[in-house]
Amino acid sequence: PHLHFNCQGLAAMDGDCPVPCSGCLEKSVPWCSCVSLRSLALKLGHEKIHVLKIDIEHGEWQVLWALCGSGQLARHVDQLLIEVHFSRDTEVHGLQLKLLSEIK
């Protein structure tokens, strides 16, 4: 089938993530090389992503805000599967719920 799985650290922008990810070979390294969705799509030559699965352990909000703010989510992603971790801060929690409600 035409199914490809890419294990890559995803972040709001390219650079080193300050926490280890499952794709890091050396678990003692306190960072992981990450890329934005735009950079990953360009690297793989994709205009459209049919299914994007995000499981970033509390880092999902920065990526989601960046994707929604730039319009990339609406333009380039057909389906989004995401594990979310809500903030205990009620103000931040409200912003998180608002963002989720605005995803189309």
VEXLUMLO-572976 format. One record per residue: residue number from 1; z, x, y of N, C-alpha, C, CB in turn; residue in three letters. Coordinates in pm, 1 decimal. Glycine has a CB too. Layout:
# VEXLUMLO-572976
NUM	Z	X	Y	Z	X	Y	Z	X	Y	Z	X	Y	ala;
...
//
This chain:
# VEXLUMLO-572976
1	0.0	82.9	-120.1	0.0	0.0	0.0	0.0	86.4	125.2	120.9	-93.8	0.5	pro;
2	-26.5	23.7	235.6	-29.8	91.8	364.8	107.6	85.2	430.2	-137.0	29.4	457.3	his;
3	204.9	144.1	364.5	341.9	143.8	412.7	388.3	287.1	426.1	434.8	63.9	318.3	leu;
4	442.8	321.5	542.1	490.0	457.0	566.6	630.9	450.8	622.6	395.5	532.6	663.3	his;
5	717.8	532.1	568.2	854.9	540.8	615.5	872.2	675.2	684.7	957.0	523.5	498.5	phe;
6	917.7	672.2	809.3	940.4	794.7	884.4	1087.5	804.7	919.7	852.9	799.3	1011.6	asn;
7	1154.4	902.4	863.3	1294.7	925.1	893.6	1299.5	1019.1	1013.6	1372.7	984.4	769.6	cys;
8	1330.1	962.7	1128.3	1327.4	1039.2	1252.0	1439.4	990.7	1341.6	1190.4	1026.7	1323.0	gln;
9	1505.9	1082.5	1408.6	1607.4	1042.5	1504.8	1541.2	975.0	1623.5	1690.8	1163.6	1550.6	gly;
10	1579.5	851.2	1652.3	1521.7	775.5	1762.5	1623.0	767.3	1876.5	1478.9	633.5	1716.0	leu;
11	1577.2	791.4	1996.8	1665.1	786.0	2114.3	1586.2	727.7	2231.3	1721.5	928.3	2150.1	ala;
12	1655.0	705.1	2341.5	1588.1	651.5	2459.8	1489.5	751.4	2518.6	1690.7	612.1	2565.1	ala;
13	1513.3	882.2	2495.5	1422.9	986.6	2544.7	1422.3	1103.5	2446.1	1465.5	1034.9	2687.2	met;
14	1325.1	1188.7	2458.3	1314.7	1306.1	2371.3	1427.1	1405.0	2401.0	1177.7	1374.5	2388.8	asp;
15	1476.9	1468.2	2297.9	1581.1	1568.8	2317.3	1680.2	1568.0	2202.9	1653.8	1545.6	2448.7	gly;
16	1786.6	1642.1	2221.0	1888.7	1650.1	2118.3	1989.6	1537.4	2133.0	1958.9	1784.8	2123.8	asp;
17	2017.8	1469.4	2022.5	2120.7	1365.3	2019.6	2254.2	1434.5	1994.9	2090.7	1256.2	1908.8	cys;
18	2359.1	1391.5	2061.8	2487.4	1460.3	2050.3	2565.6	1430.3	1922.6	2571.3	1425.5	2166.5	pro;
19	2508.7	1354.9	1831.8	2577.4	1325.2	1705.5	2483.2	1351.2	1589.4	2628.0	1178.4	1702.5	val;
20	2537.2	1385.3	1473.5	2450.9	1407.9	1357.5	2384.0	1279.0	1311.9	2531.2	1468.0	1242.6	pro;
21	2268.3	1291.2	1253.9	2200.8	1175.2	1196.2	2170.9	1204.7	1049.7	2069.7	1141.0	1274.3	cys;
22	2134.7	1101.9	975.3	2112.2	1119.5	831.9	1992.9	1209.7	802.7	2091.6	984.9	765.8	ser;
23	1904.0	1229.5	900.2	1787.6	1313.8	879.1	1814.2	1462.3	898.1	1679.5	1271.8	970.4	gly;
24	1934.5	1498.5	947.8	1965.9	1639.2	970.2	1993.1	1707.9	837.6	2086.6	1654.2	1064.5	cys;
25	1933.1	1821.6	818.3	1953.3	1895.7	694.4	2090.8	1960.7	689.4	1845.7	2001.3	678.5	leu;
26	2135.6	2008.3	801.5	2264.2	2078.9	809.6	2366.2	1987.2	874.6	2251.0	2212.6	889.6	glu;
27	2454.1	1925.9	793.3	2549.5	1827.1	844.4	2651.1	1886.0	941.7	2622.2	1762.9	729.6	lys;
28	2671.2	2018.1	940.5	2768.7	2077.7	1030.7	2714.1	2093.2	1173.5	2812.1	2213.0	976.9	ser;
29	2584.7	2070.5	1192.6	2523.7	2079.9	1325.1	2560.8	1954.2	1404.0	2367.6	2096.5	1315.0	val;
30	2623.6	1967.4	1522.1	2670.3	1850.2	1597.1	2562.0	1780.0	1678.3	2780.2	1891.1	1689.0	pro;
31	2435.5	1799.0	1646.1	2327.2	1734.7	1718.3	2209.6	1715.8	1624.3	2286.0	1817.1	1842.2	trp;
32	2119.2	1634.4	1665.3	1998.6	1608.6	1587.1	1882.4	1594.4	1684.9	2014.1	1480.0	1497.3	cys;
33	1770.4	1648.8	1651.3	1652.4	1637.0	1735.5	1601.0	1493.1	1730.1	1542.2	1737.1	1690.9	ser;
34	1586.1	1430.9	1846.8	1543.8	1291.1	1854.6	1421.5	1277.1	1944.0	1658.1	1202.8	1906.8	cys;
35	1348.7	1168.2	1923.3	1231.9	1139.3	2005.8	1235.6	994.0	2049.4	1101.1	1170.1	1929.5	val;
36	1164.9	964.2	2156.6	1151.0	825.4	2201.2	1047.6	757.1	2112.1	1109.1	817.7	2352.8	ser;
37	1047.6	626.0	2113.4	949.3	552.3	2033.5	808.1	584.5	2080.8	975.2	400.3	2041.6	leu;
38	790.0	598.0	2210.2	657.7	631.4	2265.0	608.0	765.4	2210.8	662.7	635.5	2419.1	arg;
39	695.6	866.1	2210.7	657.1	997.4	2159.1	625.9	992.0	2010.0	767.8	1099.1	2185.3	ser;
40	706.0	916.7	1936.4	683.3	905.4	1791.8	550.4	835.0	1763.5	799.7	828.9	1724.5	leu;
41	521.7	727.7	1837.3	395.9	655.3	1818.1	275.9	744.5	1850.7	393.0	528.6	1905.6	ala;
42	286.4	822.3	1958.5	178.0	914.2	1994.5	158.9	1020.3	1886.8	206.6	981.1	2130.0	leu;
43	269.2	1075.7	1836.8	264.1	1178.3	1732.6	195.9	1126.1	1606.0	405.4	1227.2	1699.6	lys;
44	224.9	1000.3	1570.9	169.5	942.0	1448.5	35.8	872.0	1471.1	267.8	844.2	1389.7	leu;
45	-5.9	862.1	1598.3	-132.8	797.7	1629.8	-129.5	646.4	1616.7	-239.3	852.1	1541.6	gly;
46	-15.0	584.3	1643.7	-0.8	439.5	1630.4	-5.5	370.3	1766.6	130.2	405.6	1559.0	his;
47	-86.3	265.9	1773.0	-87.7	179.2	1890.3	11.7	65.7	1870.3	-229.9	123.5	1916.7	glu;
48	26.0	20.0	1745.7	108.6	-94.8	1712.3	202.0	-56.9	1598.2	21.4	-217.2	1674.4	lys;
49	327.0	-101.6	1606.4	424.4	-81.7	1499.4	455.4	-220.1	1444.5	555.6	-7.5	1550.4	ile;
50	425.9	-240.0	1318.0	443.3	-371.5	1258.5	590.9	-404.5	1234.4	366.3	-379.7	1128.0	his;
51	666.3	-307.9	1181.5	809.1	-328.0	1157.7	883.8	-203.4	1204.5	838.0	-357.5	1006.4	val;
52	977.8	-222.8	1296.2	1062.0	-113.7	1344.1	1205.0	-143.8	1302.9	1050.3	-95.4	1499.2	leu;
53	1263.1	-56.6	1221.8	1401.2	-72.3	1177.7	1485.8	30.5	1251.5	1414.3	-55.8	1022.2	lys;
54	1590.0	-17.5	1318.9	1677.8	70.1	1395.8	1820.4	57.5	1343.9	1671.5	36.1	1546.7	ile;
55	1878.0	169.8	1304.3	2017.9	176.7	1260.3	2071.2	308.5	1314.8	2032.5	167.5	1100.6	asp;
56	2128.1	306.8	1435.3	2163.7	429.6	1505.5	2314.5	446.1	1524.1	2095.8	432.4	1639.8	ile;
57	2394.3	357.6	1468.0	2540.4	369.0	1476.9	2589.4	385.5	1620.7	2588.2	486.4	1393.4	glu;
58	2580.1	278.5	1696.0	2625.0	267.4	1835.0	2525.6	325.4	1936.6	2757.8	336.9	1850.2	his;
59	2419.8	389.2	1892.8	2319.7	441.1	1985.2	2205.2	343.9	2006.6	2266.0	572.2	1934.9	gly;
60	2210.0	230.5	1938.1	2099.9	134.9	1943.8	2082.3	72.7	2082.2	2121.9	26.1	1842.1	glu;
61	2190.0	59.7	2158.9	2180.5	-8.3	2287.7	2097.4	70.9	2387.5	2319.0	-32.9	2344.3	trp;
62	2115.3	202.1	2393.9	2035.0	283.4	2486.5	1887.0	272.8	2452.8	2079.6	431.0	2482.4	gln;
63	1855.0	278.1	2323.6	1714.9	267.9	2281.0	1660.7	128.7	2312.4	1701.0	298.2	2129.3	val;
64	1737.8	25.3	2281.9	1692.3	-111.5	2305.0	1670.6	-138.8	2453.8	1793.2	-211.1	2247.7	leu;
65	1763.0	-92.4	2539.2	1744.8	-109.7	2683.9	1619.7	-35.5	2731.2	1869.3	-59.2	2760.9	trp;
66	1596.8	83.7	2680.4	1476.9	159.9	2719.4	1349.5	90.0	2672.6	1482.5	302.7	2661.5	ala;
67	1348.9	39.7	2549.4	1229.9	-27.7	2496.0	1199.3	-156.3	2571.7	1248.6	-58.5	2347.7	leu;
68	1301.8	-233.2	2601.0	1281.8	-359.3	2673.8	1244.4	-333.0	2819.8	1409.1	-446.2	2666.8	cys;
69	1311.8	-237.7	2881.2	1285.9	-206.2	3021.2	1145.6	-153.6	3046.3	1385.3	-106.1	3069.3	gly;
70	1091.9	-80.3	2949.9	958.0	-23.0	2965.1	847.9	-117.9	2918.5	948.6	107.0	2888.0	ser;
71	886.2	-224.9	2851.2	787.1	-317.9	2797.1	729.3	-275.1	2663.7	676.2	-335.0	2894.5	gly;
72	773.3	-160.7	2611.4	719.4	-110.9	2484.6	748.1	-204.4	2368.2	775.9	25.6	2454.4	gln;
73	866.1	-263.9	2367.7	902.1	-351.6	2256.7	805.8	-469.5	2248.8	1046.9	-401.7	2271.9	leu;
74	783.5	-535.7	2359.2	694.8	-653.1	2361.3	549.4	-616.3	2332.0	703.5	-722.9	2496.9	ala;
75	504.6	-501.3	2382.6	363.6	-462.9	2368.2	329.8	-397.7	2233.9	326.3	-368.9	2478.6	arg;
76	425.6	-325.0	2175.3	390.2	-240.6	2061.6	461.3	-270.2	1930.3	415.8	-102.5	2096.9	his;
77	560.5	-358.7	1930.3	637.3	-383.4	1808.4	625.4	-530.6	1768.6	786.0	-344.2	1828.2	val;
78	578.8	-554.5	1643.5	566.2	-691.4	1593.7	701.7	-747.6	1549.2	466.6	-696.1	1477.2	asp;
79	774.5	-669.5	1467.7	903.9	-715.1	1416.6	1007.8	-606.6	1437.7	894.4	-752.7	1266.7	gln;
80	1126.7	-648.3	1477.8	1236.6	-555.6	1499.6	1350.8	-591.1	1406.0	1283.3	-558.2	1647.0	leu;
81	1393.6	-493.9	1327.5	1512.6	-507.3	1243.4	1614.2	-410.9	1301.5	1482.5	-477.0	1089.5	leu;
82	1728.5	-462.5	1344.8	1823.0	-375.7	1412.9	1966.2	-409.0	1372.4	1806.7	-387.7	1564.3	ile;
83	2042.8	-305.4	1346.1	2185.9	-321.0	1323.4	2253.6	-292.3	1456.2	2238.9	-225.8	1208.5	glu;
84	2332.2	-388.0	1505.0	2396.9	-370.3	1634.3	2547.9	-358.0	1618.5	2363.0	-486.6	1727.2	val;
85	2607.3	-283.1	1708.8	2752.0	-265.7	1716.6	2792.5	-307.5	1857.3	2796.2	-116.4	1684.3	his;
86	2867.5	-415.8	1866.3	2905.3	-467.9	1997.0	3024.5	-393.4	2054.7	2936.6	-616.0	1987.4	phe;
87	3024.2	-382.6	2186.8	3133.3	-320.0	2259.5	3253.6	-413.5	2261.4	3089.9	-283.6	2403.3	ser;
88	3372.0	-355.3	2264.6	3494.0	-435.9	2278.7	3520.3	-469.8	2425.5	3615.2	-361.0	2218.9	arg;
89	3453.2	-399.0	2515.1	3463.9	-426.8	2658.5	3387.6	-557.3	2685.3	3406.4	-306.6	2745.9	asp;
90	3454.7	-659.4	2737.6	3392.0	-791.1	2753.1	3273.2	-789.8	2849.0	3494.3	-891.0	2801.7	thr;
91	3279.3	-707.5	2953.4	3166.5	-699.4	3047.4	3043.6	-639.1	2979.1	3205.1	-615.3	3171.5	glu;
92	3063.0	-529.5	2906.5	2952.8	-464.9	2835.0	2902.0	-557.5	2724.6	2997.7	-328.3	2775.4	val;
93	2993.9	-622.3	2654.2	2956.6	-715.5	2547.6	2865.8	-826.0	2603.8	3083.7	-777.3	2482.0	his;
94	2900.4	-877.2	2721.7	2817.9	-979.0	2786.0	2677.9	-929.1	2817.2	2884.0	-1026.3	2912.8	gly;
95	2666.8	-805.5	2863.8	2535.6	-746.0	2891.3	2455.2	-728.4	2762.8	2551.8	-610.6	2961.9	leu;
96	2523.4	-690.8	2655.5	2456.6	-674.2	2527.0	2401.0	-807.5	2477.4	2553.4	-614.9	2423.6	gln;
97	2481.1	-912.6	2486.7	2435.0	-1045.8	2445.5	2317.3	-1092.8	2530.7	2550.0	-1147.2	2454.8	leu;
98	2324.7	-1066.2	2661.1	2216.1	-1103.3	2752.1	2085.9	-1033.6	2712.2	2253.1	-1067.8	2897.7	lys;
99	2095.7	-903.3	2682.9	1976.2	-828.3	2641.3	1916.8	-888.1	2514.3	2010.4	-679.3	2618.7	leu;
100	1999.6	-915.0	2415.5	1950.0	-971.8	2290.1	1884.6	-1108.0	2312.4	2064.0	-984.7	2189.0	leu;
101	1941.4	-1187.6	2400.4	1886.1	-1321.2	2426.0	1750.5	-1316.8	2495.5	1982.7	-1401.7	2509.9	ser;
102	1722.6	-1205.7	2562.9	1596.3	-1193.3	2637.0	1482.7	-1134.4	2554.4	1617.3	-1108.1	2759.0	glu;
103	1512.7	-1087.6	2434.2	1407.2	-1029.8	2349.5	1318.7	-1142.1	2297.8	1468.0	-948.1	2230.5	ile;
104	1191.2	-1124.4	2316.3	1094.3	-1226.7	2271.2	1012.4	-1172.9	2157.2	1001.5	-1271.0	2386.5	lys;
//
